[in-house]
Amino acid sequence: MDNPPPLLDLAALDIFRTVAAEGSVTRAAERLQRVQSNVTTRVRQLEADLGTALFLREGKRMALTPEGEVLRGYADRLLALAEEARQAVRPGQPTGRLRLGSMESTAASRLPAPLAQLHRQWPEVALELTTGPTRELLERLRAHALDAVLVAWPPGQPADPALETQPVFTEELLLVLPPGHPPAAGPEDVQPGTLAVFEPGCTYRRVAQDWFAPRPQPMQCLELGSYHAILASVAGGGSVGIVPRSVLQLSPHAALLAQQPLVRLDTLLIWRQGYRSAALDALRQVLVAA
């Protein structure tokens, strides 16, 4: 009678996922506070149990094989479910890891005070914050790589029954124009032909492109990686941008730029349907209070 295959070990999956994230046994061992030989042994045992190579060894660099990429998706989901189970049996005590994704604007202008409050009230909650565009964050949430996200839902996109939402902030989006630019009654009155934006998948980019859609001459997009860069580009006179008022108030460029209100959008806290944890409840409380 054949022996059954070994069961997947959650600790080994955590080690595997950390090595994949760090791309190095050395850095993974430091992050996990384990000796390197232990990390190497656990990865090799996992490969032996599965009967396939999970990493390509390129000197000290560890890159995932196609099979390793497949396993990483399952590892994210299994470890997320394990953490959810741990928290579910201790419903009254916020503790453990909470992986939060956020738009960069929200992380910069809205989160410092409530996250500090969360840490003061519940120091045993280990919050991991990731920033990115809305589409990417929602994909990672659905793949169990994040527990909750703070995003502006794309206008016109139907609700997802697999997700639960709660409005927590309302942002006023402003059209920011170079210094001295005259008021723009519509998109055709905007003089620069370049729109400084984040990469595709950003809800605010989509709002801006929809607003400029009636313009006879299409706007060219200049993709930048931060609001500092976007506002500096606008201040230089070569472009325009769409920025939340809460972010603009933090910028030294605010007084220089011409500004016009465009639209108000809610920022939603979103999590998977049925996901529950005391840590998420604690986060919801501090966000609503803010």
Backbone hydrogen bonds in HBPLUS format (Angstrom, degrees):
<---DONOR---> <-ACCEPTOR-->    atom                        ^
c    i                          cat <-CA-CA->   ^        H-A-AA   ^      H-
h    n   atom  resd res      DA  || num        DHA   H-A  angle D-A-AA Bond
n    s   type  num  typ     dist DA aas  dist angle  dist       angle   num
A0013-LEU N   A0009-ASP O   2.94 MM   4  6.28 152.5  2.01 151.3 159.9     1
A0014-ASP N   A0010-LEU O   2.91 MM   4  6.16 150.9  2.00 147.2 154.7     2
A0015-ILE N   A0011-ALA O   3.04 MM   4  6.33 155.3  2.10 145.4 151.6     3
A0016-PHE N   A0012-ALA O   2.84 MM   4  6.07 164.8  1.87 150.8 155.4     4
A0017-ARG N   A0013-LEU O   2.87 MM   4  6.03 163.9  1.89 149.2 153.2     5
A0018-THR N   A0014-ASP O   3.00 MM   4  6.15 151.5  2.09 142.9 150.6     6
A0019-VAL N   A0015-ILE O   2.97 MM   4  6.24 161.7  2.00 156.7 160.9     7
A0020-ALA N   A0016-PHE O   2.98 MM   4  6.22 157.8  2.03 149.9 156.5     8
A0021-ALA N   A0017-ARG O   2.93 MM   4  6.14 153.1  2.01 143.3 150.3     9
A0022-GLU N   A0018-THR O   2.90 MM   4  6.07 158.4  1.95 151.0 156.6    10
A0023-GLY N   A0019-VAL O   2.69 MM   4  5.53 141.8  1.83 144.8 154.9    11
A0062-MET N   A0023-GLY O   2.97 MM  39  4.80 166.7  1.98 122.5 124.2    12
A0028-ALA N   A0024-SER O   3.03 MM   4  6.09 154.3  2.10 139.5 147.5    13
A0029-ALA N   A0025-VAL O   2.81 MM   4  5.94 157.7  1.86 150.6 156.1    14
A0030-GLU N   A0026-THR O   3.09 MM   4  6.40 154.3  2.16 145.4 152.2    15
A0031-ARG N   A0027-ARG O   2.95 MM   4  6.19 160.1  1.99 148.2 153.5    16
A0032-LEU N   A0028-ALA O   2.87 MM   4  6.03 155.5  1.93 151.1 157.9    17
A0033-GLN N   A0029-ALA O   2.78 MM   4  5.61 116.0  2.20 135.5 150.8    18
A0034-ARG N   A0029-ALA O   2.96 MM   5  4.91 158.9  2.01 138.5 144.7    19
A0033-GLN N   A0030-GLU O   3.30 MM   3  4.97 143.0  2.45  90.2 100.7    20
A0038-ASN N   A0035-VAL O   3.13 MM   3  5.49 126.7  2.42 104.9 117.6    21
A0039-VAL N   A0035-VAL O   3.29 MM   4  6.69 157.2  2.34 151.0 157.0    22
A0040-THR N   A0036-GLN O   2.93 MM   4  6.20 167.8  1.95 160.2 163.0    23
A0041-THR N   A0037-SER O   2.94 MM   4  6.04 159.8  1.98 143.8 149.6    24
A0042-ARG N   A0038-ASN O   2.97 MM   4  6.16 162.2  2.00 150.9 155.2    25
A0043-VAL N   A0039-VAL O   3.06 MM   4  6.27 158.0  2.11 151.0 156.7    26
A0044-ARG N   A0040-THR O   3.00 MM   4  6.21 165.5  2.02 152.1 156.2    27
A0045-GLN N   A0041-THR O   2.89 MM   4  6.07 152.6  1.96 148.5 156.4    28
A0046-LEU N   A0042-ARG O   3.00 MM   4  6.15 152.5  2.08 141.0 148.1    29
A0047-GLU N   A0043-VAL O   2.98 MM   4  6.28 156.1  2.04 149.6 156.0    30
A0048-ALA N   A0044-ARG O   2.91 MM   4  6.15 151.9  1.99 142.8 150.9    31
A0049-ASP N   A0045-GLN O   2.84 MM   4  6.08 155.6  1.90 148.1 154.7    32
A0050-LEU N   A0046-LEU O   3.01 MM   4  6.21 151.5  2.09 145.6 152.8    33
A0051-GLY N   A0047-GLU O   2.79 MM   4  5.78 123.8  2.10 137.5 152.5    34
A0052-THR N   A0047-GLU O   3.20 MM   5  5.44 145.8  2.32 143.5 149.2    35
A0065-THR N   A0054-LEU O   3.04 MM  11  5.33 163.3  2.06 121.4 123.5    36
A0056-LEU N   A0063-ALA O   2.56 MM   7  5.09 162.0  1.59 159.9 166.8    37
A0063-ALA N   A0056-LEU O   3.09 MM   7  5.09 171.6  2.10 145.7 148.0    38
A0058-GLU N   A0061-ARG O   2.86 MM   3  4.99 174.4  1.86 163.1 161.4    39
A0061-ARG N   A0058-GLU O   3.02 MM   3  4.99 153.3  2.09 124.7 122.3    40
A0068-GLY N   A0065-THR O   2.95 MM   3  4.87 116.3  2.37  94.7 111.3    41
A0069-GLU N   A0065-THR O   2.91 MM   4  6.30 150.3  2.00 155.2 163.4    42
A0070-VAL N   A0066-PRO O   3.16 MM   4  6.47 154.6  2.23 143.5 149.4    43
A0071-LEU N   A0067-GLU O   2.98 MM   4  6.29 161.6  2.02 147.8 152.8    44
A0072-ARG N   A0068-GLY O   2.89 MM   4  6.10 150.3  1.97 147.5 155.5    45
A0074-TYR N   A0070-VAL O   3.45 MM   4  6.88 159.1  2.50 147.3 152.2    46
A0075-ALA N   A0071-LEU O   2.72 MM   4  5.95 158.0  1.77 158.2 165.8    47
A0076-ASP N   A0072-ARG O   2.92 MM   4  6.13 159.8  1.96 151.7 155.5    48
A0077-ARG N   A0073-GLY O   3.29 MM   4  6.54 160.7  2.33 142.8 147.3    49
A0078-LEU N   A0074-TYR O   2.82 MM   4  6.03 166.7  1.84 158.4 162.2    50
A0079-LEU N   A0075-ALA O   2.91 MM   4  5.92 169.3  1.93 153.0 156.3    51
A0080-ALA N   A0076-ASP O   2.99 MM   4  6.01 149.5  2.08 139.1 148.1    52
A0081-LEU N   A0077-ARG O   2.94 MM   4  6.13 157.8  1.99 147.3 153.0    53
A0082-ALA N   A0078-LEU O   2.92 MM   4  6.16 150.2  2.01 143.5 152.2    54
A0083-GLU N   A0079-LEU O   2.97 MM   4  6.18 158.0  2.02 145.2 150.4    55
A0084-GLU N   A0080-ALA O   2.89 MM   4  6.10 156.0  1.95 145.8 153.2    56
A0085-ALA N   A0081-LEU O   2.85 MM   4  6.06 152.4  1.93 144.8 151.9    57
A0086-ARG N   A0082-ALA O   2.97 MM   4  6.27 154.5  2.03 145.6 152.4    58
A0087-GLN N   A0083-GLU O   3.02 MM   4  6.29 158.6  2.06 149.8 155.0    59
A0088-ALA N   A0084-GLU O   2.85 MM   4  6.00 145.2  1.98 143.6 154.3    60
A0089-VAL N   A0085-ALA O   3.29 MM   4  6.52 144.8  2.43 147.0 152.2    61
A0090-ARG N   A0087-GLN O   3.06 MM   3  5.16 155.3  2.12 103.8 111.5    62
A0093-GLN N   A0090-ARG O   3.27 MM   3  5.83 166.2  2.29 120.6 124.5    63
A0096-GLY N   A0124-GLU O   3.16 MM  28  6.40 128.4  2.44 143.2 136.3    64
A0126-ALA N   A0096-GLY O   2.78 MM  30  5.71 158.3  1.83 133.0 140.4    65
A0098-LEU N   A0126-ALA O   2.99 MM  28  6.10 156.0  2.05 139.8 139.4    66
A0128-GLU N   A0098-LEU O   2.90 MM  30  6.16 164.1  1.92 151.4 153.9    67
A0147-ASP N   A0099-ARG O   2.84 MM  48  5.17 156.4  1.90 138.3 146.3    68
A0148-ALA N   A0099-ARG O   3.32 MM  49  6.71 148.7  2.43 159.5 159.9    69
A0100-LEU N   A0128-GLU O   2.81 MM  28  6.00 153.1  1.88 156.2 165.4    70
A0130-THR N   A0100-LEU O   2.89 MM  30  6.29 153.2  1.96 155.4 162.7    71
A0101-GLY N   A0148-ALA O   2.91 MM  47  6.33 159.4  1.95 146.9 153.7    72
A0150-LEU N   A0101-GLY O   2.79 MM  49  6.21 140.4  1.94 139.0 151.4    73
A0102-SER N   A0130-THR O   2.78 MM  28  6.22 144.0  1.91 155.3 166.7    74
A0132-GLY N   A0102-SER O   3.13 MM  30  6.45 140.6  2.30 142.5 150.0    75
A0103-MET N   A0150-LEU O   3.16 MM  47  6.45 143.6  2.30 168.2 173.1    76
A0107-ALA N   A0103-MET O   3.03 MM   4  6.32 164.9  2.06 157.4 161.8    77
A0108-ALA N   A0104-GLU O   2.98 MM   4  6.15 153.3  2.05 150.1 156.7    78
A0109-SER N   A0105-SER O   3.01 MM   4  6.10 167.5  2.03 152.4 155.6    79
A0110-ARG N   A0106-THR O   2.88 MM   4  5.08 153.7  1.95 136.3 143.5    80
A0111-LEU N   A0106-THR O   3.18 MM   5  6.37 138.1  2.36 158.4 161.3    81
A0115-LEU N   A0111-LEU O   2.96 MM   4  5.80 167.1  1.97 166.7 169.6    82
A0116-ALA N   A0112-PRO O   3.11 MM   4  6.13 148.2  2.21 139.9 148.4    83
A0117-GLN N   A0113-ALA O   3.00 MM   4  6.26 152.9  2.07 148.9 156.7    84
A0118-LEU N   A0114-PRO O   2.86 MM   4  6.13 153.4  1.93 145.7 153.0    85
A0119-HIS N   A0115-LEU O   3.02 MM   4  6.25 157.4  2.08 143.7 148.8    86
A0120-ARG N   A0116-ALA O   3.00 MM   4  6.28 153.7  2.08 145.0 152.3    87
A0121-GLN N   A0117-GLN O   2.96 MM   4  6.18 161.9  1.99 154.4 158.7    88
A0122-TRP N   A0118-LEU O   2.80 MM   4  5.75 163.2  1.83 152.5 158.0    89
A0125-VAL N   A0122-TRP O   3.05 MM   3  5.82 169.9  2.07 126.6 128.9    90
A0137-LEU N   A0133-PRO O   3.07 MM   4  6.30 164.8  2.09 160.3 165.1    91
A0138-LEU N   A0134-THR O   2.93 MM   4  6.15 162.1  1.96 161.9 166.4    92
A0135-ARG N   A0201-GLY O   3.00 MM  66  4.71 173.2  2.00 137.7 139.9    93
A0139-GLU N   A0135-ARG O   3.05 MM   4  6.25 154.1  2.12 146.3 153.4    94
A0140-ARG N   A0136-GLU O   3.02 MM   4  6.29 156.5  2.07 149.0 155.0    95
A0141-LEU N   A0137-LEU O   2.90 MM   4  6.14 145.6  2.02 144.1 154.2    96
A0142-ARG N   A0138-LEU O   2.99 MM   4  6.22 164.6  2.01 150.2 153.2    97
A0143-ALA N   A0139-GLU O   3.04 MM   4  6.23 139.4  2.21 139.1 150.4    98
A0145-ALA N   A0140-ARG O   2.84 MM   5  5.06 144.8  1.97 165.6 162.5    99
A0144-HIS N   A0141-LEU O   3.07 MM   3  5.21 161.8  2.10 111.4 114.1   100
A0149-VAL N   A0270-ILE O   2.91 MM 121  5.29 150.9  1.99 144.8 154.3   101
A0270-ILE N   A0149-VAL O   2.84 MM 121  5.29 161.2  1.87 154.8 161.1   102
A0151-VAL N   A0268-LEU O   3.06 MM 117  5.50 148.0  2.17 151.1 154.3   103
A0268-LEU N   A0151-VAL O   2.78 MM 117  5.50 166.9  1.80 157.2 153.4   104
A0157-GLN N   A0154-PRO O   3.11 MM   3  5.61 163.1  2.14 133.5 136.7   105
A0163-LEU N   A0160-ASP O   2.99 MM   3  5.60 166.3  2.01 124.4 127.0   106
A0273-GLN N   A0162-ALA O   2.76 MM 111  5.16 168.1  1.78 138.3 134.2   107
A0164-GLU N   A0271-TRP O   2.74 MM 107  5.40 172.2  1.75 168.5 171.2   108
A0271-TRP N   A0164-GLU O   2.98 MM 107  5.40 155.0  2.05 146.3 154.2   109
A0166-GLN N   A0269-LEU O   2.89 MM 103  5.17 131.5  2.13 139.9 153.8   110
A0269-LEU N   A0166-GLN O   2.83 MM 103  5.17 172.4  1.84 147.3 148.0   111
A0168-VAL N   A0267-THR O   2.99 MM  99  6.04 173.3  1.99 170.3 168.2   112
A0169-PHE N   A0267-THR O   3.40 MM  98  5.06 166.7  2.42 138.5 140.0   113
A0267-THR N   A0169-PHE O   2.77 MM  98  5.06 167.0  1.79 140.5 143.1   114
A0171-GLU N   A0265-LEU O   2.79 MM  94  5.33 172.6  1.79 159.7 157.1   115
A0265-LEU N   A0171-GLU O   2.86 MM  94  5.33 155.7  1.92 152.6 159.4   116
A0245-ARG N   A0172-GLU O   2.86 MM  73  5.70 153.4  1.93 159.3 167.2   117
A0173-LEU N   A0263-VAL O   2.79 MM  90  5.46 163.5  1.82 174.3 178.9   118
A0262-LEU N   A0173-LEU O   2.87 MM  89  5.66 158.5  1.92 168.5 161.3   119
A0174-LEU N   A0243-VAL O   2.87 MM  69  5.35 166.0  1.89 139.7 144.4   120
A0243-VAL N   A0174-LEU O   2.97 MM  69  5.35 157.6  2.02 149.8 154.9   121
A0175-LEU N   A0260-GLN O   2.73 MM  85  5.07 171.3  1.74 156.7 155.9   122
A0260-GLN N   A0175-LEU O   2.93 MM  85  5.07 142.8  2.07 138.3 149.2   123
A0176-VAL N   A0241-GLY O   2.87 MM  65  5.29 167.7  1.88 149.2 153.3   124
A0241-GLY N   A0176-VAL O   3.11 MM  65  5.29 156.3  2.17 145.5 150.3   125
A0177-LEU N   A0258-ALA O   2.78 MM  81  4.91 165.7  1.80 146.4 149.5   126
A0258-ALA N   A0177-LEU O   3.12 MM  81  4.91 143.7  2.26 134.0 138.0   127
A0181-HIS N   A0178-PRO O   3.08 MM   3  5.64 155.4  2.15 144.2 142.2   128
A0189-ASP N   A0186-GLY O   3.00 MM   3  5.62 159.4  2.04 119.8 126.1   129
A0190-VAL N   A0187-PRO O   3.29 MM   3  5.56 164.6  2.31 107.9 112.5   130
A0220-GLN N   A0193-GLY O   2.93 MM  27  6.25 171.3  1.94 157.8 157.1   131
A0240-VAL N   A0194-THR O   2.98 MM  46  6.46 146.4  2.09 151.7 160.8   132
A0195-LEU N   A0220-GLN O   2.69 MM  25  5.99 164.1  1.72 165.6 170.8   133
A0222-LEU N   A0195-LEU O   2.87 MM  27  5.91 167.0  1.89 142.3 144.5   134
A0196-ALA N   A0240-VAL O   2.82 MM  44  5.99 166.7  1.84 177.0 178.4   135
A0197-VAL N   A0222-LEU O   2.95 MM  25  6.07 160.7  1.99 145.6 151.0   136
A0224-LEU N   A0197-VAL O   2.80 MM  27  5.99 161.6  1.83 162.7 169.2   137
A0206-ARG N   A0202-CYS O   3.20 MM   4  6.58 155.9  2.26 147.7 153.8   138
A0207-VAL N   A0203-THR O   2.97 MM   4  6.33 154.7  2.04 151.2 158.2   139
A0208-ALA N   A0204-TYR O   2.98 MM   4  6.19 160.7  2.02 145.9 150.8   140
A0209-GLN N   A0205-ARG O   2.88 MM   4  6.17 164.0  1.90 156.3 160.3   141
A0210-ASP N   A0206-ARG O   2.92 MM   4  6.08 155.9  1.97 149.5 155.9   142
A0211-TRP N   A0207-VAL O   3.01 MM   4  6.25 152.6  2.09 146.3 153.6   143
A0212-PHE N   A0208-ALA O   3.03 MM   4  6.30 151.9  2.11 149.6 157.2   144
A0213-ALA N   A0210-ASP O   3.26 MM   3  5.07 151.4  2.35  94.6 103.0   145
A0215-ARG N   A0212-PHE O   2.98 MM   3  5.53 158.9  2.03 121.9 128.9   146
A0230-ILE N   A0226-SER O   3.07 MM   4  6.38 156.8  2.12 143.8 150.6   147
A0231-LEU N   A0227-TYR O   2.88 MM   4  5.98 173.6  1.88 154.9 156.1   148
A0232-ALA N   A0228-HIS O   2.98 MM   4  6.08 152.3  2.06 142.4 150.7   149
A0233-SER N   A0229-ALA O   2.95 MM   4  6.10 152.5  2.03 144.7 151.8   150
A0234-VAL N   A0230-ILE O   3.03 MM   4  6.36 155.2  2.09 148.8 155.4   151
A0235-ALA N   A0231-LEU O   2.87 MM   4  6.04 161.2  1.90 147.5 153.1   152
A0236-GLY N   A0232-ALA O   3.02 MM   4  6.17 137.0  2.21 138.0 148.8   153
A0237-GLY N   A0234-VAL O   2.94 MM   3  5.31 159.9  1.98 111.1 117.8   154
A0247-VAL N   A0244-PRO O   3.02 MM   3  5.37 134.1  2.24 106.1 118.0   155
A0248-LEU N   A0244-PRO O   3.03 MM   4  6.38 164.0  2.05 156.5 161.3   156
A0249-GLN N   A0245-ARG O   2.96 MM   4  6.13 152.6  2.03 154.5 160.2   157
A0250-LEU N   A0247-VAL O   2.96 MM   3  5.40 150.3  2.05 110.4 119.6   158
A0251-SER N   A0248-LEU O   3.00 MM   3  5.23 160.5  2.04 111.0 117.4   159
A0254-ALA N   A0251-SER O   3.27 MM   3  5.52 168.2  2.29 109.9 113.4   160
A0256-LEU N   A0253-HIS O   2.99 MM   3  5.41 140.9  2.15 112.4 124.0   161
A0275-TYR N   A0272-ARG O   2.98 MM   3  5.47 166.0  2.00 133.7 136.7   162
A0281-ASP N   A0277-SER O   3.07 MM   4  6.38 160.5  2.11 148.9 154.4   163
A0282-ALA N   A0278-ALA O   2.93 MM   4  6.15 152.5  2.01 144.2 151.4   164
A0283-LEU N   A0279-ALA O   3.00 MM   4  6.29 154.4  2.07 145.6 152.5   165
A0284-ARG N   A0280-LEU O   2.89 MM   4  6.17 162.0  1.92 154.8 159.4   166
A0285-GLN N   A0281-ASP O   3.05 MM   4  6.29 154.7  2.11 146.2 152.5   167
A0286-VAL N   A0282-ALA O   3.17 MM   4  6.49 161.1  2.21 151.8 155.1   168
A0287-LEU N   A0283-LEU O   2.99 MM   4  6.17 155.4  2.05 154.2 161.4   169
A0288-VAL N   A0284-ARG O   2.98 MM   4  6.11 166.8  2.00 152.5 155.9   170
A0289-ALA N   A0285-GLN O   3.02 MM   4  6.13 157.8  2.07 144.1 150.8   171
A0290-ALA N   A0286-VAL O   3.08 MM   4  6.15 135.1  2.29 132.4 143.1   172
A0290-ALA N   A0287-LEU O   3.14 MM   3  5.10 128.0  2.43  93.0 106.7   173
